[in-house]
Amino acid sequence: MEKELRILILEDEPTDAELMERELRKVGMSFASKRVDTREAFLQATKGFNPDLILADCLLPSFDGLSALEIAQQYCPSVPFIFVSGAVGEDFAIETFKRGGTDYILKQRLTRLVPAVNRALREAKERAEHKRIEEALWTSAKEWRTTFDAINDLVALMDSEGKILRCNRAMANFLERPFDKIIGHRCFELLHGTSKTVKGCPFSRMQKTHCRESLVLAVRDRWFNIAVDPLVDQEGKIVGGVHIMSDITERKQMEEKLRALSFVDDLTGLNNRRGFLTLAEQQVKIANRTKGKMLLLFIDLDHMKWINDTYGHQEGDQALREVAAILRETFRESDIMARMGGDEFVVLTIEGNGESEDLLATRLQENIACHNNGTGNRDFKLSMSMGTATYDPRCPCLIDELLGRADQSMYEQKRMKQKNSSQ
């Protein structure tokens, strides 16, 4: 009989915990759960409740998720630890992964919970199996033979010269070669198509250190953690190695996604403030070198507070996404577009492309009008105020100064609109 899944939930809001449980039970998942909200209760549960999965909020009145993660890594390190919390900065999200968190789910996006839990449990099961099999390789030659081809990782036995004595079916399938075309070759010949070892080769390092050595490397469009354990005889002499390749492509993709999050606005898909400043500073260097002028446009969505207060933040978020779509329609892909925060957007465009400031402003207003005409009977129409500032390499300035000038220009236009509407 399969052991019942046990889920430990670190959450001070019972309603939020119930929402998580409901999301899991909707897909037929059967489990026992325990909710705690203090350090003492969490510590006791890691020992007594024996969880298979931990779901944790980031911040509680008397405790926090990162501290809970440290405790879990001490008392139940193999248990997947998923953060389920409200919106936090991308730096915090990245920190949770650095410290060993399995995944991060926003409470307002609980539809991601089931896939994340299934993946975490599957990977935990595979890690446990991997560890069990590795231990078996060292303790029993008979058990080695029966489990060798069942390993999902790519495994090869090598002699003292690094030549492959035997590999499992997973490696043969990856190399797309029959076993007799693999035996006797060295890994670098088959994996990299070279006649000499690659830089940082874990087998070469293992021969020097007599310890496990590993290397993260891209092979055939996949990312692998390549580890080599020494094989020793009764006298302690190295007679070969166990070469294990674990596919970590999914993890690398997640890391890349987190890096992208630090430069991209999650709501609109445009650059965020950090991304804009990074790209703009690079563009300033190019402009100084080529003596080319640049035009900065500072754009503000009018009446954003009124939209949020009247129609709700969900409608406000949709309005911001529509502004981003209008900007993409108006400006070139090579222009640097960003949401700086709140209802403020900027565009940095290169002058000298035949498009004047007036032409860009006209095209923007035309695209806004076209968009509003397509929204049907919606109670409000989008409106934007825009200010500009020109960067001239003959009179260089900091990006912050350029932003300040464009911001001031935008507010002058906004005040003019308000003055005209009151007359």
ABEGO torsion letter per residue (X at the ends): XBBBBBBBBBBABAAAAAAAAAAAAAAGBBBBBBBBABAAAAAAAAAAAGBABBBBBABBAABBAAAAAAAAAAABAABBBBBBBBBBBAAAAAAAAAAGBABBBBAABAAAAAAAAAAAAAAAAAAAAAAAAAAAAAABAAAAAAAAAABABBBBBBBAAGBBABBBAAAAAAAGBBAAAABGBBAAAAAAGBABBBBGBAAAAAAAAGBBBBBBBBBGGBBBBBBBBBBBBAAGBBAEBBBBBBBAAAAAAAAAAAAAAAABBAAAGBBBAAAAAAAAAAAAAAAAAAGBBBBBBBBBBBGAAAAAAAAEAAAAAAAAAAAAAAAAAABBAABBBBBAEEABBBBBBBBGAGBBAAAAAAAAAAAAAAAAAAAEABABBBBBBBBBBBBBAABBBBAAAAAAAAAAAAAAAAAAAAAAAAX
